[in-house]
Amino acid sequence: MTPEHTTRTDKTGNSFDVGISCPEDVPSLLEMYRTFSPRPASQGLPPEDHETCQDWVKNLFAIGDNLLAWRGVRVIAHAALVPDISGKSGEFVIFVDKSERNLGIGTHLTRFTLERYRQLGFKSIWLTVSVTNYVASRLYRKVGFVYCDMESYERTMSITLN
Ligand SMILES: CC(C)(COP(=O)(O)OP(=O)(O)OC[C@H]1O[C@@H](n2cnc3c(N)ncnc32)[C@H](O)[C@@H]1OP(=O)(O)O)[C@@H](O)C(=O)NCCC(=O)NCCS
């Protein structure tokens, strides 16, 4: 099985941890979102209003699996997987703290999530991304997501896990 927590190295050679979160991580995660910029960053998320943002995070912990990256005790990235009703597929979202972007952290956290769900027997993972979100699109294509449609401003991508 995927380890609960593991150490990875970013593009500058500094280490950070990735792992599965627990409810005790919520305050540290909310601290990341308190100073998150821009807010919203993508598709209305994370919510600009602090209380709405808190509710959004709490809801993700209620309905999904949450995976984090840490530097020491500080949360620097958050990914969530919300399973579909089938229990074999789910929607993925990811947010990396502004000061930690472009270091490979999003890529490591996404790969950690994909490996976890592959081992849990999921068949696929999907997401939506804005056409102009070049960084996210680059990350998703790099780890194997493919476009399901090319028409709208917001595109769906998916990856088959096997
Ligand atoms: C999108 C996001 C999660 C990416 O996380 P990250 O840790 O910065 O991503 P990584 O460093 O692992 O990978 C980014 C990739 O985009 C590339 N990139 C950077 N700027 C780019 C640009 N302008 N155009 C295309 N690619 C770009 C990087 O070179 C890197 O690819 P590489 O590793 O092959 O060189 C992060 O930027 C973020 O949180 N953005 C705001 C929220 C968001 O948009 N979330 C996604 C919702 S769909």
The ligand as an ORCA input file, in Angstrom:
! r2SCAN-3c Opt
* xyz 0 1
  C      -1.624     24.406    -10.524
  C      -0.758     24.139     -9.301
  C      -1.479     23.155     -8.381
  C       0.558     23.519     -9.763
  O       1.351     23.171     -8.648
  P       2.943     23.355     -8.698
  O       3.508     22.730     -7.487
  O       3.264     24.764     -8.950
  O       3.283     22.470     -9.996
  P       4.645     21.777    -10.428
  O       5.785     22.659    -10.048
  O       4.667     20.392     -9.919
  O       4.447     21.698    -11.997
  C       4.155     22.855    -12.748
  C       4.541     22.617    -14.194
  O       4.049     23.721    -14.987
  C       5.135     24.277    -15.725
  N       4.866     25.689    -15.952
  C       5.155     26.760    -15.166
  N       4.710     27.881    -15.718
  C       4.099     27.529    -16.897
  C       3.412     28.234    -17.923
  N       3.260     29.547    -17.865
  N       2.902     27.532    -18.961
  C       3.023     26.194    -19.023
  N       3.675     25.444    -18.077
  C       4.198     26.125    -17.021
  C       6.348     24.014    -14.866
  O       7.551     24.110    -15.613
  C       6.048     22.597    -14.396
  O       6.280     21.635    -15.404
  P       7.664     20.781    -15.429
  O       7.811     20.158    -14.073
  O       7.458     19.779    -16.500
  O       8.779     21.762    -15.705
  C      -0.425     25.468     -8.547
  O       0.139     26.371     -9.457
  C      -1.631     26.109     -7.886
  O      -1.972     25.791     -6.758
  N      -2.290     27.014     -8.619
  C      -3.467     27.703     -8.098
  C      -4.645     26.741     -7.924
  C      -4.929     25.943     -9.198
  O      -4.895     26.472    -10.306
  N      -5.225     24.644     -8.980
  C      -5.592     23.752    -10.057
  C      -7.081     23.789    -10.238
  S      -7.561     22.969    -11.709
*
